[in-house]
Amino acid sequence: MTPTVNPSLSLNLVADLRDLFQFPFMVHALEAATIVAVLASVVGWYVVLRRQAFAGHTLSVMAFPGAAGAALAGWPAALGYYVACAAAALAMAGTGPAVGRHKSVASAVIATVQITGLAAGFLFLSLNHQILVGLETLLFGTFLGVSSSQVLVLLAIAAGVLAVTALIARPLHFCTLDPEVARARGVPVRALDVCFLLILAFAVAATSQITGALLTFALLVAPPAAAQLITGRTLAGLVVSVAIALVVAWLGLAAAYFSIYPAGFYVTTFALAAYVLAWTARAARGRLAARRRTRLPSAGVLESG
């Protein structure tokens, strides 16, 4: 069975869902998106907490020269993603933690890595004109052509990354909130910084295969940022972050299937909408709390009078 040329939404949602799941390529895409959404939202929660969004963006940019260089060398594109992102993570980790006077140094090194990655990517593209055809897919992602073997590889990598993240979660959270106290108590802050950047590198490399190199933030930052606006609790925040990322990924793929526009556009749009809704809800709660605080003293004055 082959997919229809231009599938479109109807008033029968059951039929639309059946249409969405009847083709293997779409089932594989949904499986891959689910894995990537869980991975990116968990790792991204720590990215937002540690204020390392700039580092995450740089690693997502490095997925571009990684895939382009792999194509030039005749390697699998996914291998290029992981190699380039891991190398960039190690380069950025050499600056040490971005605290105090080291902030400007770390930012400069991260920016240098990013610029170098972009320059290398365009160099690889100019040396191998064949990959220019897939430039849009490389940058903005696609849900077409995801095989069952790719899904299994993503699952294995995600399981390994999440396992390591769970293993270092408590000391990582401690050194994120107060690195100086953590260092004084013997927590290996430097080693945790390097380890987390490598975790972030693998998460970005996996996410980039679905969202593209330039739209990784759609799942890596927006859902965790929205979750942290909703709740400040660690476990609850992680659960909310995963839930938002899953909804964003599923809706993005479904919308792309029933339209002519790429999945990355919809994933990014829905992620932005989730963040805006969370920000609006938090602002509304803040205004209500402020009004209640202003009313309480007035009520107390009336009672005393």
C-alpha positions in Angstrom: 0.0 0.0 0.0 1.3 3.5 -0.9 0.4 6.7 0.9 -2.0 9.1 -0.8 -0.4 12.0 -2.7 -1.8 14.8 -0.5 -3.4 13.4 2.7 -5.7 15.9 4.4 -7.5 16.1 7.7 -11.2 15.3 7.8 -14.0 15.6 10.3 -13.5 11.9 11.2 -10.6 11.9 13.6 -10.7 8.1 14.0 -10.2 7.8 10.2 -7.4 10.4 10.3 -5.6 8.4 13.1 -6.0 5.2 11.2 -4.5 6.9 8.1 -1.6 8.2 10.2 -0.6 4.8 11.5 -1.2 2.7 8.4 2.2 3.4 6.8 5.5 2.0 8.2 7.5 5.1 7.6 5.0 7.1 9.7 5.0 4.6 12.5 8.8 4.6 12.5 8.8 8.4 12.6 6.5 8.5 15.5 8.6 6.0 17.4 11.8 8.0 16.7 10.1 11.2 17.7 8.9 9.7 21.0 12.4 8.5 21.9 13.9 11.9 20.9 11.2 13.9 22.8 11.8 12.0 26.1 15.6 12.2 25.7 15.7 15.9 24.8 13.2 17.0 27.4 15.0 15.3 30.3 18.5 16.5 29.3 17.0 19.9 28.3 15.6 20.3 31.8 19.2 20.4 33.2 20.3 22.6 30.3 17.7 25.3 31.3 18.5 24.9 35.0 22.3 25.2 34.4 21.7 28.1 31.9 23.7 26.3 29.2 21.3 27.1 26.3 24.2 28.7 24.4 26.2 25.6 24.7 23.3 23.5 23.5 22.7 25.8 20.5 26.4 25.5 19.6 26.2 21.7 19.8 23.1 21.7 17.5 25.1 23.8 15.0 27.9 21.2 15.2 25.5 18.6 14.0 25.5 20.4 10.6 29.3 20.1 9.9 29.2 16.6 11.4 26.7 15.3 8.9 28.2 17.2 6.0 31.7 15.9 6.9 30.4 12.4 7.2 28.7 12.6 3.8 32.0 13.8 2.3 34.0 11.0 3.9 31.4 8.4 2.9 30.3 7.7 6.5 26.7 7.4 7.8 25.3 10.8 8.5 24.3 9.8 12.1 27.9 8.9 12.9 29.0 12.4 11.9 26.4 13.9 14.2 27.7 12.1 17.2 31.4 12.6 16.4 31.1 16.3 15.8 28.9 17.0 18.8 31.1 15.0 21.1 34.3 16.7 19.9 32.7 20.1 20.3 31.6 19.2 23.8 35.1 18.2 24.8 36.4 21.5 23.3 34.0 23.5 25.3 34.5 21.5 28.5 38.2 22.5 28.4 37.3 26.0 29.6 36.0 24.8 33.0 32.7 25.7 34.6 31.2 29.0 33.5 31.0 30.7 36.8 32.4 34.0 38.1 35.2 35.4 36.0 35.3 32.3 33.8 31.9 33.2 32.2 33.4 35.5 29.6 36.2 33.0 28.7 33.7 30.1 28.4 31.3 32.2 26.3 34.2 33.2 24.0 35.3 29.5 23.6 31.7 28.4 22.9 31.3 31.1 20.3 34.6 30.2 18.6 33.5 26.5 18.5 30.2 27.5 16.9 31.8 29.7 14.2 34.4 27.1 13.4 31.7 24.5 13.1 29.7 26.6 10.7 32.7 27.4 8.6 33.7 23.7 8.4 30.1 22.8 7.5 30.0 25.1 4.5 33.5 24.0 3.5 32.3 20.3 3.4 29.2 21.4 1.4 31.4 23.1 -1.2 33.7 20.1 -1.5 30.8 17.7 -2.0 28.0 19.1 -4.1 25.9 15.9 -3.8 24.8 16.7 -0.3 23.5 20.1 -1.3 20.3 18.3 -2.4 19.7 17.3 1.2 20.6 20.6 2.8 17.1 21.4 3.8 16.7 18.0 5.5 20.0 18.4 7.2 19.1 21.8 8.6 15.4 21.5 9.3 14.8 17.7 9.7 12.4 15.3 8.2 10.2 12.4 9.2 10.6 10.5 5.9 13.0 7.6 5.6 13.3 6.7 9.3 13.9 3.0 9.4 13.3 0.4 12.1 17.1 0.0 12.5 17.5 3.8 13.1 14.8 3.6 15.7 16.6 0.9 17.5 19.9 2.8 17.4 18.1 5.9 18.8 16.5 3.8 21.5 19.9 2.3 22.6 21.6 5.7 22.7 18.7 7.3 24.5 18.6 4.5 27.1 22.4 4.9 27.7 22.2 8.7 28.0 19.2 8.6 30.3 20.9 5.9 32.5 24.0 8.0 32.9 21.9 11.1 33.6 20.0 9.3 36.3 23.3 8.1 37.8 24.7 11.6 38.2 21.4 13.4 38.7 21.8 14.2 42.4 25.4 15.5 42.4 24.7 17.3 39.1 21.7 19.0 40.6 23.8 20.0 43.7 26.7 21.4 41.7 24.3 23.3 39.4 22.6 25.1 42.3 25.8 25.8 44.3 29.0 24.8 42.6 31.3 26.3 45.2 29.7 24.5 48.2 29.6 21.3 46.1 33.3 21.6 45.4 34.0 22.2 49.0 32.2 19.1 50.0 34.2 17.0 47.6 31.8 16.7 44.7 33.8 16.4 41.4 32.3 19.5 39.8 34.7 19.6 36.9 34.1 15.9 36.0 30.4 16.5 36.2 30.6 19.5 33.9 32.4 17.4 31.3 30.1 14.5 31.7 27.0 16.6 31.3 28.4 18.3 28.1 28.9 14.8 26.6 25.4 13.8 27.6 24.1 17.0 26.0 26.2 16.3 22.9 24.6 12.8 22.4 21.1 14.2 23.1 21.6 17.0 20.5 23.0 14.5 18.0 20.0 12.2 18.4 17.5 15.1 18.4 19.0 16.7 15.3 18.2 13.6 13.2 14.5 14.4 13.6 14.3 18.2 14.0 17.4 19.1 12.0 20.5 20.9 13.1 18.9 24.3 13.4 15.7 23.4 15.2 17.0 21.2 18.0 16.0 23.9 20.5 12.3 23.1 19.7 12.6 20.0 21.9 15.7 20.6 23.9 14.9 24.0 25.5 11.2 25.0 24.9 9.5 22.1 26.8 11.8 22.2 29.8 11.6 26.0 30.0 7.8 25.8 29.9 7.9 23.1 32.6 10.1 25.2 34.9 7.6 28.0 34.5 4.8 25.7 35.6 6.5 24.0 38.6 9.8 24.4 40.5 9.9 20.9 41.7 12.5 18.6 40.1 10.5 15.4 39.6 7.3 17.2 38.7 9.2 19.5 36.3 10.8 16.5 34.5 7.4 14.8 34.1 5.8 18.0 32.8 8.8 18.6 30.4 8.5 15.1 29.0 4.7 15.4 28.6 5.0 18.7 26.7 7.8 17.4 24.5 5.8 14.3 23.6 2.7 16.3 22.7 4.8 18.8 20.6 6.5 16.0 18.8 3.4 14.0 18.0 1.4 17.0 17.0 4.3 18.3 14.8 4.6 15.0 12.9 0.8 14.7 12.5 0.5 18.2 11.2 3.4 17.7 8.8 1.9 14.4 7.5 -1.4 16.2 6.6 0.3 19.2 5.0 3.0 20.2 2.6 5.2 21.9 5.2 8.2 20.3 7.0 7.9 18.7 10.4 10.5 21.0 12.0 8.3 24.0 11.4 5.3 22.5 13.2 7.4 21.1 16.0 9.0 24.5 16.6 5.6 26.3 16.4 3.9 24.0 18.9 6.9 24.2 21.2 6.8 28.0 21.1 3.0 27.9 21.8 3.6 25.7 24.8 6.2 28.1 26.2 3.9 31.1 25.6 1.0 29.4 27.3 3.1 28.5 30.3 4.5 32.0 30.6 1.0 33.5 30.3 -0.3 31.2 33.0 2.5 32.0 35.3 2.1 35.7 34.7 -1.7 35.4 35.4 -1.0 33.5 38.6 1.5 36.2 39.7 -1.1 39.0 39.1 -3.7 37.1 41.1 -1.3 36.5 44.0 -0.4 40.2 44.0 -4.0 41.2 44.1 -4.7 38.9 47.0 -1.7 40.3 48.9 -3.0 43.8 48.5 -6.4 42.9 49.6 -5.3 41.1 52.8 -3.9 44.2 54.5 -7.1 46.2 53.6 -9.3 43.5 55.2 -7.2 43.5 58.3 -7.6 47.3 58.7 -11.4 47.0 58.3 -11.5 44.3 61.0 -9.4 46.2 63.4 -11.5 49.3 62.9 
